[in-house]
Amino acid sequence: MNTTRITLNPADTFATINPNIYGHFVEHLGRCIYDGIWVGEDTPIPNVDGFRTDIIETLRRLKPSIIRWPGGCFADDYHWQDGIGPRDQRPRRINIHWGEVIETNQVGTQEFVRFCRLVGAEPYFCGNVGSGTPRELRDWIEYCNFPDSGPNGSTWAQRRAADGSPEPLNIIYWGVGNENWGCGGNFSPEDYCTEFRRYASFVRGFGKKLSVIACGPANNDVEWTDRFFQKIFKDYWAFNNIDGFAAHYYCGTAGTATEYTEEEWYRLLEKGLRMEELVLQQRATMDAWDPKRKIGLIIDEWGTWHPVEKDTNPAFLYQQNTIRDAIVAANTLDIFNRHADKVVMSNIAQTINVLQAMILTQGEQMLVTPTGYVYEMYAPHQGAVSIRVRIDTPEIHFKKTNILQTTWQSALQEGEKMEGVIPTVAGSASLKGQILFLTLTNSHAQEATDVTIDLLGEVKINQAHGQVLAGEIHAQNTFSSPTQVIPQALDVLSKSSQLNLTLQPASVTAIQIHLG
Ligand code: AHR
């Protein structure tokens, strides 16, 4: 059996893990909102104000800290005034990006904020730059946040009160556009910078400090980042108004969502792990312009992207989810924890029924995916302090076949080597009070690994317990068998300052260590 040695000193902390790293993304796309979180009030499916009760309860367990809305590409064609006022009078628009289906605007600002409050998440709104105006964004903020909605207040605040919220909604997080290098307007970095400066001039907090997020690159496009910062750097005011810079990285697929060879298993895990290269290179590029690290790095869309499930609308991006997706999610969250001094938010795409979802629904049925369970298992990291961890683990070497056409995205990328290498075990650790929390993945498709964890410094282990999510490499939850992949209790042997455990193949493990 493989062996892995992990060493860490609980005193070797370096940054608080921003709870917003554990964020989600909900877009008006496919069955994410309609026939997803929202079923309306006139339905036999139990709901709270139109939102499915079972989903609310599940998300409360999974603890998404923040949820991005309304898109995605949808955001740059969304006009927020369509989504306020009496629901039966709202306009019917065409969702041009996602299948040209009718958007009924039943879920608008008030509804989405209600949903966030029900699940305990902070709302993060993405403004429309591509087809909107600075005035539209400014008015949306006023509608949401201007405090005085009384007779002497503002007209937009009064509209909010008429829509049921006399008190401000206090939306703190505002994105200035989405993918403005693509579906959000096809801007160059310089042109987007000009737009950002213009829009940001009208983004006002009305007494609250807002968090203003600029559009970052597609994948690890360092040139976008460098050119954007080079231009905005000259405008002290605008530069100072950026709180976050948001990149998107989808690691794609290898094979399909549920059918893949062992080689494709490793290939996707390797692509997922490239998130670390993105974070390292993007943060280094940002550091050149922002050495004091005032601006946080955000990854507000990420995840696997498989070919859609058979017999579903291709524009709806509905895909199954296996233990492979769970390991991608766990590895990615571990990367963000290890860069907690720079990564301030991430939003997996998307919460339900779209791409790497936490929840899938079919009529009245719902299930939690293996990825969803990773969020539940990893929740104790939120707000804890990240600790440096040393992991000595064997490398997994695998051959890559240049498969052309037969499976989606299995062709070698230009310059990609014929051999891939990933670590057997990866992970991260954090400390909250006297509880040390360690999360680990074993990416090996077949072999378990024995792990010894040595804690350095003046520490003693009082008690330790763990949970594991594991399965054969294609293991998944289906509507006929929804609990195939669920967390199980794990035996952890501890003595003084050492722990011993075995990580199953293809698994995600979370260990809570109570220190004395
Ligand atoms: O998450 C699906 C889509 O992927 C989003 O709308 C867009 O921003 C990205 O390209």
Residues whose N, C-alpha, C, O or C-beta is under 5 A from the ligand:
A	BS01	AHR	G72 C73 F74 E179 A349
